[in-house]
Amino acid sequence: MSQVSPLAGSSPVVSASPASADTIITITPVAHAKLIELRDAESERERLGLRLEILSGPGEDFRYDLVFDEFVKAAFTDEVRTINGLKIIIGAKDLDLLRGAELDHDDAKGLLIRNPNKPLKASFEGLVADDEVSAQIEAIVFNDVNPALSAHGGFVTFA
């Protein structure tokens, strides 16, 4: 049985077991209603849960995949939680990256995720980034280049 605070502006994804009752992602009431509507349009709706997955790799902006999947076939390591009759499935690799995020719905934009977390940094084999020159270049990129590019949705890393 899921637990939902009637005072919350959005519903936390919680589990029935006290050991894992921490919130991973919140789902606004508008998004919840839309997801129920979409799930109920499926032929096997009673077997389906919303699988939420991050597709992007380290160093890339988050790209998400939201798909209805059979929750009984979820991997042992997947987190499966229920909120107001809707199962949410999140893979173990994405739990920390989705913690604190919010799933919302907008009539113009559709389903959207507001995530306060940042993607993992890309790692490059053989990259030496702990010398003085690397530190100076990183400071220039961080302080001068990226602020200008972030206004347009971009960023720069160096290798």
GUSEGU-457779 format. One record per residue: residue number from 1; residue in one letter; chain; x, y, z of N, C-alpha, C, O in turn. Coordinates in steps of 0.05 Angstrom, whole numbers, padded with zeros to 5 digits, always signed. Example, Ala and Ser with C-alpha at 12.3 -4.5 7.8 and 13.67 -1.06 7.14 Angstrom:
REM residues 2
{1,A,A,{+00264,-00114,+00156},{+00246,-00090,+00156},{+00264,-00066,+00156},{+00285,-00066,+00169}};
{2,S,A,{+00257,-00045,+00142},{+00273,-00021,+00143},{+00258,+00001,+00157},{+00268,+00023,+00161}};
//
This chain:
REM residues 159
{1,M,A,{+00017,-00023,+00000},{+00000,+00000,+00000},{+00018,+00025,+00000},{+00036,+00026,+00016}};
{2,S,A,{+00013,+00044,-00017},{+00030,+00067,-00019},{+00021,+00088,+00001},{-00001,+00089,+00010}};
{3,Q,A,{+00040,+00106,+00008},{+00035,+00127,+00027},{+00038,+00153,+00012},{+00058,+00158,-00002}};
{4,V,A,{+00018,+00171,+00015},{+00019,+00197,+00002},{+00010,+00218,+00023},{-00010,+00215,+00036}};
{5,S,A,{+00026,+00239,+00026},{+00018,+00261,+00043},{-00003,+00277,+00030},{+00001,+00287,+00008}};
{6,P,A,{-00026,+00281,+00043},{-00047,+00297,+00031},{-00040,+00327,+00031},{-00053,+00342,+00017}};
{7,L,A,{-00019,+00334,+00045},{-00011,+00362,+00046},{+00010,+00369,+00024},{+00015,+00393,+00020}};
{8,A,A,{+00021,+00350,+00012},{+00043,+00355,-00008},{+00031,+00366,-00033},{+00009,+00358,-00042}};
{9,G,A,{+00046,+00384,-00046},{+00037,+00395,-00072},{+00040,+00375,-00094},{+00026,+00376,-00114}};
{10,S,A,{+00058,+00356,-00091},{+00061,+00334,-00110},{+00065,+00309,-00094},{+00071,+00310,-00071}};
{11,S,A,{+00061,+00286,-00107},{+00061,+00261,-00093},{+00088,+00248,-00095},{+00098,+00243,-00118}};
{12,P,A,{+00101,+00241,-00073},{+00127,+00228,-00074},{+00123,+00199,-00082},{+00103,+00186,-00075}};
{13,V,A,{+00142,+00189,-00097},{+00143,+00160,-00103},{+00154,+00146,-00079},{+00177,+00150,-00072}};
{14,V,A,{+00137,+00131,-00066},{+00145,+00117,-00041},{+00139,+00088,-00043},{+00123,+00079,-00060}};
{15,S,A,{+00152,+00073,-00026},{+00147,+00044,-00027},{+00130,+00036,-00002},{+00127,+00052,+00017}};
{16,A,A,{+00120,+00012,-00003},{+00105,+00002,+00020},{+00123,-00005,+00043},{+00114,-00004,+00066}};
{17,S,A,{+00148,-00012,+00038},{+00166,-00021,+00059},{+00179,+00003,+00072},{+00189,+00021,+00058}};
{18,P,A,{+00180,+00004,+00099},{+00193,+00026,+00113},{+00222,+00030,+00106},{+00232,+00052,+00107}};
{19,A,A,{+00236,+00008,+00099},{+00265,+00010,+00094},{+00270,+00027,+00069},{+00292,+00038,+00067}};
{20,S,A,{+00252,+00028,+00050},{+00257,+00043,+00026},{+00236,+00065,+00021},{+00229,+00070,-00001}};
{21,A,A,{+00227,+00077,+00043},{+00206,+00097,+00041},{+00216,+00125,+00034},{+00201,+00144,+00035}};
{22,D,A,{+00242,+00127,+00027},{+00252,+00153,+00019},{+00243,+00160,-00009},{+00239,+00143,-00026}};
{23,T,A,{+00239,+00186,-00014},{+00229,+00195,-00039},{+00251,+00195,-00060},{+00273,+00204,-00054}};
{24,I,A,{+00246,+00184,-00083},{+00265,+00185,-00105},{+00257,+00207,-00124},{+00273,+00225,-00130}};
{25,I,A,{+00233,+00207,-00133},{+00223,+00227,-00152},{+00194,+00234,-00145},{+00179,+00217,-00136}};
{26,T,A,{+00187,+00259,-00147},{+00159,+00267,-00142},{+00145,+00269,-00169},{+00156,+00275,-00190}};
{27,I,A,{+00119,+00262,-00168},{+00102,+00264,-00192},{+00079,+00283,-00185},{+00064,+00278,-00166}};
{28,T,A,{+00077,+00304,-00200},{+00055,+00323,-00195},{+00028,+00309,-00200},{+00027,+00290,-00216}};
{29,P,A,{+00007,+00319,-00188},{-00019,+00308,-00192},{-00027,+00309,-00222},{-00040,+00291,-00232}};
{30,V,A,{-00020,+00330,-00236},{-00026,+00332,-00264},{-00012,+00310,-00280},{-00024,+00298,-00298}};
{31,A,A,{+00014,+00306,-00275},{+00029,+00285,-00289},{+00017,+00258,-00281},{+00015,+00240,-00299}};
{32,H,A,{+00011,+00253,-00256},{+00000,+00228,-00248},{-00026,+00221,-00263},{-00030,+00199,-00273}};
{33,A,A,{-00043,+00241,-00265},{-00069,+00237,-00279},{-00064,+00230,-00309},{-00077,+00213,-00320}};
{34,K,A,{-00044,+00244,-00321},{-00038,+00239,-00349},{-00026,+00211,-00352},{-00034,+00197,-00371}};
{35,L,A,{-00009,+00203,-00334},{+00003,+00176,-00336},{-00018,+00154,-00332},{-00017,+00134,-00346}};
{36,I,A,{-00036,+00158,-00314},{-00058,+00139,-00310},{-00075,+00137,-00336},{-00082,+00115,-00344}};
{37,E,A,{-00081,+00160,-00348},{-00096,+00160,-00373},{-00082,+00145,-00395},{-00094,+00129,-00409}};
{38,L,A,{-00056,+00150,-00397},{-00040,+00136,-00418},{-00038,+00106,-00413},{-00041,+00090,-00431}};
{39,R,A,{-00033,+00099,-00388},{-00031,+00070,-00381},{-00058,+00056,-00385},{-00058,+00034,-00395}};
{40,D,A,{-00079,+00069,-00377},{-00106,+00056,-00380},{-00114,+00052,-00409},{-00133,+00037,-00414}};
{41,A,A,{-00101,+00066,-00427},{-00107,+00062,-00456},{-00094,+00037,-00467},{-00100,+00029,-00489}};
{42,E,A,{-00075,+00025,-00451},{-00061,+00001,-00460},{-00078,-00024,-00453},{-00093,-00024,-00434}};
{43,S,A,{-00075,-00045,-00470},{-00091,-00069,-00467},{-00084,-00084,-00441},{-00102,-00096,-00429}};
{44,E,A,{-00059,-00084,-00432},{-00051,-00099,-00408},{-00045,-00080,-00385},{-00025,-00084,-00371}};
{45,R,A,{-00061,-00060,-00382},{-00056,-00038,-00363},{-00051,-00048,-00334},{-00034,-00036,-00320}};
{46,E,A,{-00064,-00069,-00325},{-00060,-00078,-00298},{-00032,-00090,-00293},{-00025,-00094,-00270}};
{47,R,A,{-00018,-00096,-00314},{+00009,-00107,-00312},{+00031,-00087,-00316},{+00055,-00093,-00314}};
{48,L,A,{+00023,-00062,-00323},{+00043,-00042,-00332},{+00050,-00022,-00310},{+00033,-00013,-00295}};
{49,G,A,{+00075,-00015,-00310},{+00085,+00007,-00294},{+00102,+00025,-00311},{+00110,+00017,-00333}};
{50,L,A,{+00107,+00049,-00302},{+00123,+00068,-00317},{+00152,+00064,-00310},{+00161,+00068,-00288}};
{51,R,A,{+00167,+00055,-00331},{+00196,+00053,-00328},{+00209,+00079,-00335},{+00204,+00090,-00356}};
{52,L,A,{+00225,+00089,-00317},{+00239,+00115,-00320},{+00268,+00109,-00321},{+00280,+00098,-00302}};
{53,E,A,{+00281,+00117,-00343},{+00309,+00111,-00347},{+00324,+00135,-00359},{+00313,+00150,-00374}};
{54,I,A,{+00349,+00138,-00350},{+00367,+00158,-00362},{+00383,+00144,-00384},{+00397,+00124,-00379}};
{55,L,A,{+00381,+00155,-00408},{+00394,+00143,-00431},{+00422,+00154,-00436},{+00439,+00140,-00448}};
{56,S,A,{+00427,+00179,-00428},{+00452,+00192,-00435},{+00475,+00181,-00419},{+00471,+00169,-00397}};
{57,G,A,{+00498,+00185,-00429},{+00522,+00176,-00416},{+00536,+00198,-00401},{+00527,+00221,-00401}};
{58,P,A,{+00558,+00192,-00387},{+00573,+00212,-00372},{+00581,+00235,-00391},{+00590,+00231,-00413}};
{59,G,A,{+00579,+00260,-00381},{+00587,+00283,-00396},{+00566,+00294,-00415},{+00570,+00314,-00427}};
{60,E,A,{+00543,+00280,-00417},{+00521,+00289,-00435},{+00498,+00299,-00418},{+00494,+00290,-00395}};
{61,D,A,{+00483,+00318,-00429},{+00458,+00327,-00415},{+00440,+00302,-00412},{+00440,+00285,-00429}};
{62,F,A,{+00424,+00302,-00391},{+00406,+00280,-00387},{+00386,+00278,-00410},{+00374,+00297,-00418}};
{63,R,A,{+00382,+00253,-00419},{+00361,+00245,-00438},{+00346,+00223,-00424},{+00359,+00204,-00414}};
{64,Y,A,{+00320,+00224,-00424},{+00304,+00205,-00409},{+00287,+00187,-00428},{+00280,+00196,-00450}};
{65,D,A,{+00282,+00163,-00418},{+00263,+00146,-00432},{+00241,+00138,-00412},{+00247,+00128,-00390}};
{66,L,A,{+00217,+00144,-00419},{+00194,+00137,-00403},{+00177,+00118,-00420},{+00168,+00125,-00442}};
{67,V,A,{+00173,+00094,-00410},{+00159,+00073,-00425},{+00143,+00056,-00405},{+00152,+00051,-00383}};
{68,F,A,{+00120,+00047,-00414},{+00105,+00028,-00397},{+00116,+00000,-00402},{+00120,-00008,-00424}};
{69,D,A,{+00122,-00013,-00379},{+00135,-00039,-00380},{+00121,-00057,-00359},{+00109,-00047,-00340}};
{70,E,A,{+00123,-00083,-00363},{+00111,-00101,-00343},{+00128,-00101,-00318},{+00151,-00110,-00318}};
{71,F,A,{+00116,-00092,-00296},{+00131,-00089,-00271},{+00138,-00116,-00260},{+00157,-00118,-00244}};
{72,V,A,{+00124,-00138,-00266},{+00131,-00164,-00256},{+00156,-00175,-00269},{+00168,-00194,-00259}};
{73,K,A,{+00165,-00163,-00291},{+00190,-00171,-00304},{+00213,-00152,-00297},{+00234,-00154,-00309}};
{74,A,A,{+00209,-00135,-00278},{+00231,-00117,-00269},{+00254,-00133,-00258},{+00250,-00154,-00245}};
{75,A,A,{+00278,-00123,-00262},{+00302,-00137,-00251},{+00302,-00135,-00221},{+00289,-00118,-00209}};
{76,F,A,{+00315,-00154,-00209},{+00317,-00155,-00180},{+00328,-00129,-00168},{+00321,-00121,-00146}};
{77,T,A,{+00346,-00116,-00183},{+00359,-00092,-00174},{+00343,-00067,-00180},{+00350,-00045,-00170}};
{78,D,A,{+00322,-00069,-00195},{+00304,-00046,-00201},{+00288,-00038,-00176},{+00280,-00056,-00160}};
{79,E,A,{+00284,-00013,-00173},{+00266,-00003,-00152},{+00238,-00001,-00164},{+00234,+00013,-00183}};
{80,V,A,{+00219,-00015,-00152},{+00191,-00014,-00161},{+00174,-00003,-00138},{+00174,-00015,-00116}};
{81,R,A,{+00161,+00019,-00143},{+00145,+00032,-00123},{+00117,+00038,-00134},{+00113,+00039,-00158}};
{82,T,A,{+00098,+00041,-00116},{+00070,+00046,-00124},{+00061,+00072,-00112},{+00065,+00078,-00089}};
{83,I,A,{+00047,+00088,-00129},{+00035,+00112,-00119},{+00007,+00115,-00131},{+00004,+00116,-00155}};
{84,N,A,{-00012,+00115,-00114},{-00040,+00118,-00123},{-00047,+00100,-00146},{-00059,+00109,-00166}};
{85,G,A,{-00039,+00075,-00145},{-00046,+00056,-00166},{-00027,+00055,-00190},{-00032,+00040,-00209}};
{86,L,A,{-00006,+00071,-00190},{+00013,+00072,-00212},{+00040,+00062,-00203},{+00052,+00073,-00184}};
{87,K,A,{+00049,+00040,-00216},{+00076,+00029,-00210},{+00097,+00046,-00224},{+00093,+00054,-00247}};
{88,I,A,{+00119,+00052,-00210},{+00142,+00066,-00221},{+00166,+00047,-00219},{+00171,+00036,-00198}};
{89,I,A,{+00180,+00044,-00241},{+00203,+00026,-00242},{+00228,+00042,-00249},{+00229,+00056,-00269}};
{90,I,A,{+00248,+00041,-00231},{+00273,+00056,-00236},{+00296,+00037,-00231},{+00298,+00024,-00211}};
{91,G,A,{+00314,+00035,-00251},{+00337,+00018,-00249},{+00357,+00028,-00229},{+00359,+00052,-00224}};
{92,A,A,{+00372,+00010,-00217},{+00391,+00017,-00196},{+00411,+00038,-00205},{+00419,+00055,-00189}};
{93,K,A,{+00420,+00037,-00230},{+00440,+00055,-00240},{+00430,+00084,-00241},{+00447,+00102,-00242}};
{94,D,A,{+00404,+00088,-00241},{+00393,+00115,-00244},{+00382,+00126,-00218},{+00373,+00149,-00217}};
{95,L,A,{+00381,+00110,-00196},{+00368,+00119,-00172},{+00380,+00146,-00161},{+00365,+00164,-00156}};
{96,D,A,{+00406,+00147,-00158},{+00418,+00171,-00147},{+00416,+00195,-00166},{+00413,+00218,-00157}};
{97,L,A,{+00417,+00190,-00192},{+00415,+00212,-00212},{+00386,+00223,-00214},{+00382,+00245,-00223}};
{98,L,A,{+00366,+00207,-00205},{+00338,+00217,-00205},{+00328,+00226,-00178},{+00306,+00238,-00176}};
{99,R,A,{+00344,+00222,-00157},{+00335,+00230,-00130},{+00331,+00260,-00129},{+00349,+00275,-00135}};
{100,G,A,{+00307,+00268,-00121},{+00300,+00296,-00119},{+00288,+00308,-00144},{+00280,+00331,-00144}};
{101,A,A,{+00285,+00292,-00165},{+00274,+00302,-00190},{+00243,+00303,-00188},{+00231,+00291,-00170}};
{102,E,A,{+00231,+00317,-00207},{+00202,+00319,-00207},{+00192,+00314,-00236},{+00203,+00325,-00255}};
{103,L,A,{+00172,+00297,-00238},{+00159,+00291,-00263},{+00133,+00307,-00264},{+00116,+00305,-00246}};
{104,D,A,{+00130,+00323,-00285},{+00107,+00341,-00287},{+00095,+00338,-00315},{+00107,+00325,-00333}};
{105,H,A,{+00072,+00350,-00319},{+00059,+00350,-00346},{+00050,+00378,-00352},{+00039,+00392,-00335}};
{106,D,A,{+00055,+00386,-00377},{+00047,+00412,-00387},{+00032,+00407,-00413},{+00042,+00392,-00429}};
{107,D,A,{+00009,+00420,-00417},{-00006,+00415,-00441},{+00010,+00421,-00466},{+00007,+00408,-00487}};
{108,A,A,{+00027,+00441,-00465},{+00042,+00449,-00489},{+00067,+00432,-00492},{+00075,+00426,-00515}};
{109,K,A,{+00081,+00424,-00470},{+00106,+00410,-00472},{+00104,+00380,-00467},{+00122,+00365,-00474}};
{110,G,A,{+00082,+00371,-00456},{+00078,+00343,-00450},{+00091,+00336,-00423},{+00093,+00353,-00405}};
{111,L,A,{+00100,+00311,-00420},{+00113,+00303,-00395},{+00142,+00314,-00395},{+00156,+00314,-00415}};
{112,L,A,{+00150,+00325,-00372},{+00177,+00336,-00369},{+00188,+00330,-00342},{+00173,+00327,-00322}};
{113,I,A,{+00214,+00328,-00341},{+00228,+00321,-00316},{+00245,+00345,-00308},{+00262,+00354,-00324}};
{114,R,A,{+00242,+00354,-00284},{+00259,+00375,-00272},{+00278,+00360,-00253},{+00269,+00350,-00233}};
{115,N,A,{+00303,+00360,-00260},{+00323,+00344,-00245},{+00344,+00363,-00234},{+00359,+00376,-00249}};
{116,P,A,{+00347,+00364,-00207},{+00367,+00381,-00196},{+00396,+00370,-00197},{+00415,+00384,-00192}};
{117,N,A,{+00398,+00345,-00205},{+00424,+00331,-00207},{+00438,+00338,-00233},{+00425,+00346,-00253}};
{118,K,A,{+00464,+00335,-00233},{+00480,+00339,-00257},{+00490,+00312,-00267},{+00495,+00294,-00251}};
{119,P,A,{+00493,+00310,-00294},{+00504,+00285,-00305},{+00532,+00280,-00294},{+00547,+00298,-00286}};
{120,L,A,{+00539,+00254,-00293},{+00567,+00247,-00285},{+00586,+00259,-00305},{+00580,+00262,-00329}};
{121,K,A,{+00610,+00266,-00295},{+00630,+00277,-00313},{+00642,+00254,-00330},{+00644,+00231,-00322}};
{122,A,A,{+00648,+00262,-00355},{+00661,+00243,-00373},{+00689,+00237,-00364},{+00703,+00255,-00354}};
{123,S,A,{+00698,+00213,-00368},{+00725,+00206,-00361},{+00739,+00197,-00387},{+00728,+00184,-00404}};
{124,F,A,{+00764,+00205,-00389},{+00780,+00199,-00413},{+00805,+00184,-00404},{+00821,+00194,-00388}};
{125,E,A,{+00809,+00161,-00416},{+00832,+00144,-00409},{+00857,+00159,-00417},{+00860,+00169,-00439}};
{126,G,A,{+00877,+00160,-00398},{+00902,+00172,-00404},{+00903,+00202,-00401},{+00924,+00214,-00405}};
{127,L,A,{+00881,+00214,-00394},{+00880,+00243,-00391},{+00894,+00252,-00366},{+00888,+00242,-00344}};
{128,V,A,{+00912,+00271,-00368},{+00926,+00282,-00345},{+00913,+00309,-00340},{+00915,+00328,-00355}};
{129,A,A,{+00899,+00311,-00317},{+00884,+00335,-00311},{+00893,+00347,-00285},{+00879,+00364,-00274}};
{130,D,A,{+00915,+00338,-00274},{+00923,+00348,-00248},{+00949,+00364,-00248},{+00961,+00368,-00228}};
{131,D,A,{+00956,+00374,-00272},{+00980,+00391,-00274},{+00971,+00420,-00275},{+00948,+00426,-00277}};
{132,E,A,{+00991,+00438,-00273},{+00985,+00467,-00272},{+00971,+00478,-00297},{+00952,+00494,-00295}};
{133,V,A,{+00980,+00469,-00320},{+00968,+00479,-00345},{+00939,+00470,-00347},{+00921,+00485,-00355}};
{134,S,A,{+00934,+00445,-00340},{+00906,+00435,-00341},{+00888,+00450,-00322},{+00865,+00457,-00328}};
{135,A,A,{+00899,+00457,-00298},{+00883,+00472,-00279},{+00877,+00500,-00290},{+00855,+00510,-00286}};
{136,Q,A,{+00896,+00513,-00303},{+00891,+00540,-00315},{+00870,+00538,-00337},{+00852,+00555,-00339}};
{137,I,A,{+00872,+00518,-00354},{+00853,+00515,-00376},{+00825,+00510,-00365},{+00805,+00521,-00374}};
{138,E,A,{+00824,+00492,-00345},{+00798,+00486,-00333},{+00786,+00511,-00321},{+00761,+00514,-00323}};
{139,A,A,{+00802,+00528,-00308},{+00791,+00552,-00296},{+00780,+00571,-00317},{+00759,+00583,-00313}};
{140,I,A,{+00794,+00573,-00340},{+00784,+00591,-00362},{+00758,+00580,-00373},{+00738,+00595,-00377}};
{141,V,A,{+00757,+00554,-00378},{+00732,+00541,-00388},{+00709,+00545,-00368},{+00687,+00552,-00376}};
{142,F,A,{+00715,+00539,-00343},{+00694,+00541,-00322},{+00684,+00569,-00317},{+00660,+00574,-00315}};
{143,N,A,{+00703,+00589,-00316},{+00696,+00616,-00309},{+00688,+00634,-00332},{+00672,+00653,-00329}};
{144,D,A,{+00699,+00629,-00356},{+00695,+00647,-00378},{+00678,+00635,-00401},{+00659,+00648,-00410}};
{145,V,A,{+00686,+00612,-00410},{+00673,+00600,-00433},{+00645,+00589,-00427},{+00626,+00596,-00440}};
{146,N,A,{+00644,+00571,-00407},{+00618,+00558,-00401},{+00596,+00577,-00393},{+00573,+00572,-00401}};
{147,P,A,{+00601,+00597,-00377},{+00578,+00615,-00371},{+00566,+00628,-00396},{+00542,+00631,-00397}};
{148,A,A,{+00582,+00635,-00415},{+00572,+00646,-00440},{+00557,+00625,-00456},{+00535,+00631,-00468}};
{149,L,A,{+00567,+00601,-00458},{+00554,+00580,-00473},{+00529,+00569,-00459},{+00510,+00561,-00473}};
{150,S,A,{+00529,+00569,-00433},{+00506,+00558,-00419},{+00480,+00574,-00424},{+00458,+00564,-00422}};
{151,A,A,{+00484,+00600,-00430},{+00460,+00616,-00437},{+00447,+00606,-00462},{+00423,+00612,-00467}};
{152,H,A,{+00461,+00590,-00478},{+00450,+00579,-00503},{+00447,+00548,-00501},{+00442,+00535,-00521}};
{153,G,A,{+00450,+00538,-00476},{+00446,+00509,-00472},{+00470,+00492,-00477},{+00467,+00467,-00478}};
{154,G,A,{+00494,+00504,-00479},{+00518,+00488,-00485},{+00538,+00488,-00463},{+00534,+00502,-00443}};
{155,F,A,{+00559,+00473,-00466},{+00581,+00473,-00448},{+00606,+00461,-00462},{+00603,+00448,-00483}};
{156,V,A,{+00629,+00465,-00451},{+00654,+00455,-00463},{+00669,+00439,-00442},{+00670,+00447,-00418}};
{157,T,A,{+00680,+00417,-00450},{+00699,+00402,-00433},{+00725,+00401,-00449},{+00725,+00405,-00473}};
{158,F,A,{+00747,+00395,-00436},{+00772,+00393,-00450},{+00784,+00365,-00445},{+00780,+00354,-00423}};
{159,A,A,{+00798,+00356,-00465},{+00811,+00329,-00462},{+00839,+00331,-00472},{+00854,+00311,-00471}};
//
